[in-house]
Amino acid sequence: MLNHAPVTKNRKKLRSGSNQNMFAYFLLLPSFIFLSLFTFYPTLKSVYLSFYSGPMTRLEFSGLDQYKDVLSDEIFRKVILNNILFIIGTVPASLFLAMYLAIWLNKKMAGSALLRTSFFYPTIIPLIAVANIWLFIYTPQYGLLAKFLQGIGAHGPNWLGSQSTVMIAMILMIIWKDTGFYMIFYLAGLQNLPKDVYESAMIEGAKPFQMFRYITFPLLMPTTLFVMIVAITNAFKNVDHLYIMTKGGPDNASNLLLYHIYEAAFTNWDLGKAAVLTVVLIAVLLSITAFNYLFLDKKIHY
């Protein structure tokens, strides 16, 4: 007689595996619904609207002409340049300060918890509130920075009213706002590093800078990659302060891509142009993320 027990067991295993897969898909369903409603659909809708031009109530199909008009616009080019300068100014400085603070505060010393809270505190303040705080700091003649400079016999410029200083002022504010947030990631990364490696290095007589260069920094590279992607993304989306402080001025000197999209969509009601700018923003973010994960990620040893 044939023994059907192995066949029966295999069928039960297949059914069990299938049920587990269905349960996993069921758990993922709510997230997929939200992603579809608030990410996939708006993205596809933006791509669709990017081929139309005109006011919101009278859209007309224009094909690629809308892209040509936007990409040849001088204001668009200036906005892209501003965003590049904003990334160059905020991302490296924020990451360097965050790593330095994390290494310093990771040591066992009195008051480290209070210091961590103090550096992280700006992160929990809404960006609108931060903009109002720094608006007072940058106010000519009466602001905190102006009073400080007057106290040492110097006179500061109109930080937010001059094209040569407005971007510097924005960069300093965002560094103050975001450094504490990135510091938390580095603290978590430092606490997961192997202690025995440092003990061996100390026995061999390695100096603190040598331990940082050959142990700490290489082992923190996965954290650095993640934080860098978050920082670059934030450099594109942190634009709430512009509405309060400069409205993108003077003469678009502080205008950034996301705020330019807001102006096109909700000030000029040009949905076609706003859609093209949105597609450009999505393409830039996807390219940066793909480059980081497909190229830089291969250079990192986990």
Residue pairs with C-beta under 8 A, 6 or more apart in sequence:
43 282
45 275
46 275
46 278
46 279
46 282
47 275
47 279
48 275
49 59
49 271
49 272
49 274
49 275
50 66
50 67
50 272
50 275
50 276
50 278
50 279
51 61
51 62
51 63
51 64
51 66
51 272
52 59
52 60
52 61
52 62
52 66
52 271
52 272
52 275
53 59
53 60
53 62
53 65
53 66
53 69
53 270
53 272
53 273
54 60
54 62
54 270
54 272
55 269
55 270
56 269
56 270
56 271
59 271
59 272
62 272
66 272
66 273
66 276
67 276
69 273
70 76
70 273
70 276
70 277
70 280
75 252
75 255
75 260
76 260
76 277
78 252
78 255
79 252
79 255
79 256
79 257
79 260
80 257
82 167
82 252
82 253
82 254
82 255
82 256
83 235
83 236
83 256
83 257
85 167
86 167
86 170
86 171
86 174
86 235
86 256
87 232
87 235
89 167
89 168
89 171
89 175
90 171
90 174
90 175
90 178
90 231
90 235
91 228
91 231
91 232
91 235
93 171
93 175
94 174
94 175
94 178
94 179
94 182
94 231
95 182
95 224
95 227
95 228
95 231
97 175
97 179
97 183
98 179
98 180
98 181
98 182
98 183
98 185
98 186
98 227
99 186
99 220
99 224
101 119
101 179
101 180
101 183
101 186
102 183
102 186
102 187
102 189
102 190
103 186
103 190
103 212
103 216
105 112
105 115
105 116
105 119
105 183
105 187
106 187
106 190
106 191
116 183
116 187
119 179
119 180
119 183
120 180
120 181
120 183
120 184
121 180
122 130
122 176
122 177
122 179
122 180
123 177
123 178
123 180
123 181
125 133
125 177
126 240
127 177
127 238
127 240
127 241
128 240
128 241
128 244
130 173
130 177
130 241
131 173
131 240
131 241
131 243
131 244
131 245
132 244
134 169
134 173
134 241
134 245
135 160
135 244
135 245
136 143
136 144
137 143
137 144
137 145
138 145
138 159
138 160
138 169
138 245
139 146
140 146
140 156
140 158
140 159
140 161
145 156
145 159
146 156
149 155
149 156
157 164
157 165
158 165
159 165
159 166
159 168
159 169
160 166
160 169
160 245
160 246
160 254
161 250
162 250
163 250
163 251
163 253
166 246
166 249
166 250
166 253
166 254
167 253
167 254
170 241
170 242
170 245
170 246
170 254
173 241
174 234
174 235
174 238
174 241
177 238
178 231
178 234
178 238
182 227
182 230
182 231
185 223
185 226
185 227
185 230
186 220
186 223
186 227
188 223
189 219
189 220
189 222
189 223
190 216
190 220
193 215
193 216
193 219
193 220
197 215
198 211
198 215
201 210
201 211
201 214
201 215
202 211
206 214
218 301
221 300
221 301
222 300
222 302
225 292
225 296
225 297
225 300
228 292
229 288
229 289
229 292
232 288
233 285
236 256
236 257
236 258
236 281
236 284
236 285
237 258
239 256
239 258
239 259
239 262
242 248
242 254
242 255
242 256
242 259
243 259
243 262
245 254
246 254
248 254
248 255
248 256
248 259
248 260
248 263
249 255
257 277
257 280
257 281
257 284
258 281
260 277
261 274
261 277
261 278
261 281
264 270
264 273
264 274
264 277
265 271
265 274
